[in-house]
Every structure is written in C-alpha cells, then in structure tokens.
C-alpha cells in the first residue's frame, strides 16, 4: 500500500513539473552572437499554457534609457536624465558656422560685430540669430599623423613638433585630444584624454611603414570620434593632418571624407610633409579637404617650419567667431547647401566651411 502511494505521488509531481516547464521559454544560448534577432513567430504557443498567465518579464526586456552626457560608464540613466537628454537632442533647423577673419597681413581680426557681416545660405540672405566671438571654447582635437613609408626621412621631427603642439594647446580639465596614426590602415595610439604625457606617448608609439589611406583616416575620425562627442557645453571640433596627401589605399573617396567632416562640423587643418618646394598632387588634395571644411593647409619649405605651422593652427583655434541662423526655406532633404559669409570691409577675408548637408526626414 505504501509503495502504491509513493508511485502515485511521484507521477503527480512529474506531471506538475512538466506543466510548469511549458509556461516559460528556453533560456537563450550563451554562444548566440545575434542578440538582436527577434524570436520566431511561426511556432504557436503551447496548448497547455494558461490563457491568463502573463508572459514572464524576462521575455520582454525593457530597453534601458540612454545615459545622459557625463553619466559614468555602466550607470543607468534616471528618468530625469532621459528627459534632459531628449531636450538636448531635439532637432532644430538652425545652422552654426565657425569662421575666422584675417587682414591683408594674414593677422587675425578679433573685434568685429554682427553688423560687419552678411550671411548667405544657398545664395539667399538669412537673419542672424546669434553672433559670438569665441576665443576660449573647449577643444576636441584629432591629431592624424601619416606613418607611411613616404614620410620616413622626416618622421622623427614631425613627431617632436606634434608633441610640442599638444603640450601648448591641450588644457587639462578643459580640452581633449586623440592621436591616430595611419598608413594602409589607421590605429588610435591614444584615445581622448587631457593628459599631454599620454598624448606624447601615443605620438611616440607611431612607426612609419606601409601605404597611405588618408581619406579612410579622416572619415573614421569624423564619424566615429568627433561626430559622437558628448559634452555639456559647445566645443570646437578639429582635425590636424600631417601628411603628403598621397592616398593610395583608402576605401572611401576624398569627397566622401569631406562630406563626413562637414556633417560632423569638423575643421580640418593640414600640414604638408612635401618639402620639395614644388606643389605636388598630394598638396592639392590637402588644400581641397582643408578649404572645404573651413581650415587651412600649410606648406613648410623646410622641416623646421612644421613647428611654426602647428603654432599658427593653435592661434587660429583661439581666434574664431560663431554665427547661428535659421534658413528661411530650409528643407530636410539631405542636399548640400552652400554658406557664404561676407564682410562689409573689403580688406578682410573670411575663412569658413563651404556649406553643409541638410538632415533627411
């Protein structure tokens, strides 16, 4: 009699366990790589699943709120932070343009006002909403150094000049920079930091050798590093390229690199490593990229002039204006729109990016 009771109890427990198991999906495999793939929809739910039983919370994971700027890695944004982030990223059809003004002697002009300029968007005058002479904005700078075989003979001096530039321009607690070397591939030897010692170490790690993928390096730096900068205040984004401009390995084109820089609102400054005294094809490439983004290209006649070029870039980054406006006939169609900033005084020259790409719907 006891044996029969035990057998009946075991059968009942087994049936109960099987019924309970069918209420829950199988645990996902730890080796699965496609974590975003949706579960199959074709299989009907088990017949034994009670209709009133709610799906377990684990089968419908909530999407966490994206952390706000400044949230420590791994921290979850609170509701207040999520709301604050939404306000910051709300789209407004307003264009911000950074530009510099120089006189006939190539000196920077820093005391002009809004009344001294006319702004054209797509060849049409616009109403300027804000005009500021900003000489002290925090910087986010990418230093891109050509480490291909073509610049091997002057590489060491360029490294020393780059280190001196970073020592002068990066202010701890305010500015940040990263170091990227490129030949046929690109490599970040020092990510964003305000430590000049770490940046100098990143420059010294570079070793020349291989082909040249300049356009890829610029495209990557703009898209993956500078476009994604998150800050609580307005920052100035810039790239300084040290190269001969002779690209023979890139997957993207020159114009694609320029377009990405314009989308990221990055100013590109170039220092040519061609010291032959004659303008080479690579120099024309550097000129095109720099002028299209509102920057400048420098052609040192001797290797010692590289340090002077770095010094001029530093001065220019601290001598700029910012103008903001909203185009009257703005359309979110992804098309390129030209920008022209004209001074009332003919003796001054304005240097700014040539235009921008309107966002798409």
Secondary structure, DSSP 8 states (H G I E B T S, - for coil): -HHHHHHHHHHHHHHHHHHHHTTS-----TT---TT----SSS---TTS-TT----GGGS--------TT--TT----HHHHHHHHHHH-----EEEEEEEE-TTS-B-----GGGEEEEETTEE--EEEEEEESS-EEEEEEEEE-SGGGGGGHHHHHHHHHHHHHHH--TTT-EEEEEEESSSEEEEEEEES-HHHHHHHHHT----S---HHHHHHHIIIIIITT---SS-EEEEEEEEE-----S-SS-HHHHHHHHHHTT-EEEEEE---SSS--HHHHHHHHHHHHBT--EEE-SSTTHHHHHHHHHHHHHTSEEEEEE--TT---B--EEEEEEEESSTT-EEEEB-EEE--B-
